[in-house]
Amino acid sequence: MGRLSAFLLVITLVAMSVGPLLAPPSPSDSPIETFDTSGRALVDFTVSDISFGNVSSAASTFTQPDGNSVDYIYVRETISLTFEFRNAGTRLDPADAVGTMEVWHPIGFVVESWTVNLSLAGGQSTVESVDWTPMAAHSHLSDDGTLGGGYILRGSVDAGVLDGNEVNDVYDENIIVALYHDRVENSLCGDVDGDGSVDCPNALSVPMWVGAGYDVGNDFSIKDEGQFQMLSSSTSAEGNRHLQIASDSGVYISSRNDRMWWAWPDANQNCNDGFDSLGYGQNDGTLSNAYGIYICTVQVKGFEFVSLQARVQAWGTMGQGDELSLEANTGLSQERLNLSEATIGATSGDWTPVIWNMTDVFPNSNYGLAFHFSSDNNDATQGIHVDDLMLFGIERVDEYTIDLDCDEPANGVFNVIPADPSPPSIRCTMTNNGYVSVSPTIHSKVDNSSWMSQFPIRIDSTDPVDFDNTVTMMPVDPGNTSEFWVNLSIPAGSNVETVNWSIWLNDSVNAQNKGQRHYDVNVVSSYSARFRQANIVTPALTLPPAATGNVTMTLQNTGNEDVGWTFGAYFNDPLWSNSNLEWFDSSGAPATSIMVPRGVTVDVIAQFTAPVDAVPGPVEITLLTNAVPPASAQATWSIQIEVPSVSDLSISAMTADVTAPSNGQMVQVEMTLVNNGNSDENYNLSLLADNRLDATLSIISTGLLDAFGGDTTVYLILPMPYGLRPDIYLIEVTATSESDPNYDVVQQIRLTVPPTYELIVEDLDMSGQTFSPGDSCRTGKWEITNIGNMDDRFSIAVDHPDTITVELRDINGQPLSPAETSVVAPGSSYNVTFCYAFVEGTQGDQTLSLTGTSLNYDGTGDAPSDTGSAVFDVGTQGWINVVGQGPMVIDRAIQTETLTFELHNRHPTVSQQIRLDVSANEMTAYGFNPRIVESDREFQLGPDQRRIITVEIEPSEVALLNLPFAEITRNFTLEIDADLDTVEYRQEITFIRMQSEAEDTASGSGIVGIIGVIFGVLVVIALLFVFVRIIMGTQQIEDEVVSLADYQTSLEGKYREIAPAPDIMSAPTMAPVQDSFSSPTPAPVETIHAPSPTSQAPAPSGPPLPEGGLPDGWTMDQWQHYGQQWLDQQGL
């Protein structure tokens, strides 16, 4: 036993000695650390690592779509931040440094900051931990599920001049701050499946999910706890429970409108003790009544977030028309993420994350969150399961930063001279990086107080009324940019020096500086001046030609040396020169040069005299002042002198006194207009005169007259109309400037009208009428007008060829003797009645003249007279041609015999209205009445057109039996009255008397006697019928003729008067007196071809002859048969 014990002791000691040699070396136990020390600094402080979270408060982990993971924390939850500082230098003794641990908001301001004093030798490190509670979330979940955003954890170290490597003095680490994560583990609901126990066996917590079933179509009426139930399942997306709307083995219920509210029960009944992430809630009265406890719904405040995203996990399916959604509900309106339309897993446990970007969901309102279930009466399924709600967002914070970007000079230095004409001007843009609208205040100043007392700085920004060196901008919305300008005027006479010009922006509430810029302004030595108008107006002067005016100028020596100054000018108009300008000092003494100390201002006077030929318009003048050598500087100022348009017109008439009779002889008065003004000008001419003068001007406008002497001629036209009262008339001709209607010039003309004796005898227009020779005398009226201005009488004389017979008559129709008028007043007229006729056989144009001569004239010169004429177309003019069918024989009684005539309008261009009539006195005496068919009585015949017209005659048996001779030849006349011609066509007809059969015996049988009696009666009746018809026919013709008695025609209406035909069976009588426009009554022309009697006619019988014997054209034979009818018509 002893040996064995000794052996074992030796083996144990050997193993213990060899063991350390066999073990691998430990880095922490190694006396020399594995750092590369070649070329390293003696002192090199660095931040080697930053981490967050610990065992008691661990960070959460989020899996990105690419499979990587990222850590994050929650808002308003305290987290431990760990910073590791290390001295990576090679110096063995400790070196001191200051470590800074900061939390930076992404928009650029420090949220929290801590510092620590370090003392580390080369190779040593230390770990510093601080606790931080983020008060605003900063996270963002993209549509593809990538989580980003977050604050910046920044560690920095400062070892001063000892630090040999400053590149690694700062280390940043990102930390994402989420809004909330609800694992959907707690809920409050009823007995959904009806088994007698609630289906949400969870303890009340903050927050939780509270179910409610609403009436369909009424979101304010709760009928039960709803169909949502909490399912304990190991396959939940997060934790051990999740929500479903149907039992595991069943399907959801139809016709439901259910919500599972994100809420919590509040024992204090004020909804103020909600969870920190979202703050206060809102009491839901209907939900509280349903459960009998005070329930607050979680309220998301949309206006507190720059962005907001929700993520929920789900699986399952819904029937057609049914949906399960995540709902944002303000109480009055809702927006939803419909999970039924999302691409999610359909099988149990196939959880799919669904993301809802809620940034634009009620961004200005509070709203609650709920899972909403709705179903109709159709297909139902096991439904969708939901779990694991996460909220990510960026909360608004009041702090902000800006980006200040300015157009800066090279090297930040401005080189200027006193009163620099191009002073420094800086344009800056300010960008609001914050989440709220801000109104920063712009400040600017220079460090020379003497400059500031002259208010040299002007700021132009969005503020429309404030422009001094401190201006508050109008609000700038988040992310927007506003620009402003800062201008610095250099005071006159400034010393040669360098001043500092500062521009900075402060918060307008807490005056915290947000950005600044500093520039050096170097004032160099110079000669300069400010030369300007003392009272700036445009135009500086208004000078007509040859006028004089003064312009007061101020001259300030803005340079840093005393210097003398001379003066001059440039003109843009060659008519102007320095000879039109003189300079005077403020006392009025002529000045060629003035000595001005630096910074001093003096007045000088520029006196201008306009050229005599200055034209209208602005004259641009540059006034200048030059430094007297050896100094070299110049200042200028531009002014404008307006030369107005000067209107100056002269009018001169050849004579201002005119005497002219009122005789219709035009008188012209020549006037010359000369433009003496300084501009080309147009003058409008007007006339003021007695309107009875009918005066006019040859032109109504002068047209453009050249300046300085342009002229034109205008004529006053006096028609001297007849009848002007003897008097003196004043006429004013006015020329008015078109450019200046207030300027006009008047020329007066004096017109004397003496007593005037004048007359006019009218020319009678007889065109369009034709006259037949041999007609009875027809009457006309000839007008003589007194166109003088005095009462007058006129003698009358007529001149005519032998083919015309004329007789002057008075108003009573008696011969006018003596041949003179009564007194005719001025402007009145006297109608001379005359009766005229044309000798048989007259053809062609016949001229009749009437001459009136003044009887009351004053005896000076020849007596005033005038002659009027009338031209008559007498006889056929050849425009209408008639072709008849020649002589005709009628030897038996027939109902109607027709005769045709062809009428031809030979005029090549003019249509003529044709009117037809028949004169048949020769035939009607024997009972034959030719007539024109109704359709041919009147018609229009075109140029070179022809027409056949028809005349009908009905020879009766009685008329033929009672012819006085075996045969007689008689004529009727076809009278054609056309617009341009009058034609008569004579048609000859021979009538053969019919023979009656001799009676066989004077006696006979009774029957023959009876027949004879009857025949006699019939003959008597027939004779009576013929007699009545003759009378009626004659009356009809007479009526037709009389009805045409008043028919008139004229050249305008293309109608012609048709004279009445003489009475049937009456002797020819003298035609009544007619006026000059009445058509003549054509004399009937009859030709009776009767055979010469072989024996003496029997003694006359029948009615007694009238006192004058047989009527003209009648025979005893006719008188025996128709005399009584004539006597009856004559009333004898």
Secondary structure, DSSP 8 states (H G I E B T S, - for coil): -HHHHHHHHHHHHHHHHHHHHHS---TTT-SS-----TT--S--EEEEEEEE--SSS--EEEE-TTS-EEEEEETT--EEEEEEEEE-S--SS-EEEEEEEEEE-TTS-EEEEEEEEEEE-TT-EEEEEEEE--SS-B-EE-TTS-EE--EEEEEEEE-GGG-S--TTSEEEEEEEEE-EEE----EE---SSSSSS-S------SSEEEEEEEETTEEEEEEES-S-EEEE-TT-SSSSEEEESS-TTS---SS-EEEEEEEEE-TTSSS-S--TTT--EEE-HHHHHHHTS-EEEE-EEGGGEEEEEEEEEEEEE--TT-EEEEEEE-SS-EEEEETTSS--B-STT--EEEEEE-TTSSTTSEEEEEEEEE--SS---SEEEEEEEEEEEEE--S---EEEEE---GGGEEEE-TT-SS--EEEEEEEE-SSS-B--EEEEEES-HHHHTT--EEEESS-SS--SSEEE---B-TT-EEEEEEEE---TT--SEEEEEEEEEE-TTT--EEEEEEEEEEE-----EEEEESS--SSSEE--TT-EEEEEEEEEE-SSS-EEEEEEEEESSTT--GGGEEEEETTS-B-SEEEE-TT-EEEEEEEEE--TT--SEEEEEEEEEEE-TTS--EEEEEEEEEE-----EEEEES-SEEE--SSS--EEEEEEEEE-SSS-EEEEEEEE--GGG--EES-SEEEEE-TTTEEEEEEEEE---TT--SEEEEEEEEEEESS-TT-EEEEEEEEEE-----EEE--B--TT-EE-TT---EEEEEEEEE-SSS-B-EEEEEE--TTEEEEEE-TTSSB-SSSB---B-TT-EEEEEEEEEE-TT--EEEEEEEEEEESSS-SSSS--EEEEEEEEEES--SSEEEE----EEE-S--S-EEEEEEEEE--SS--EEEEEEEE-HHHHTTT---EE-GGGSEEEE-TT-EEEEEEEE---HHHHHT-SSSEEEEEEEEEEE-SS-EEEEEEEEEEE-------S-S---HHHHHHHHHHHHHHHHHHHHHHHHHHHHHHHHHHHHHHTTTB---TTTT---B-----TT----------TTS----------B----SS------SS---TT-S-TT--HHHHHHHHHHHHHHHT-
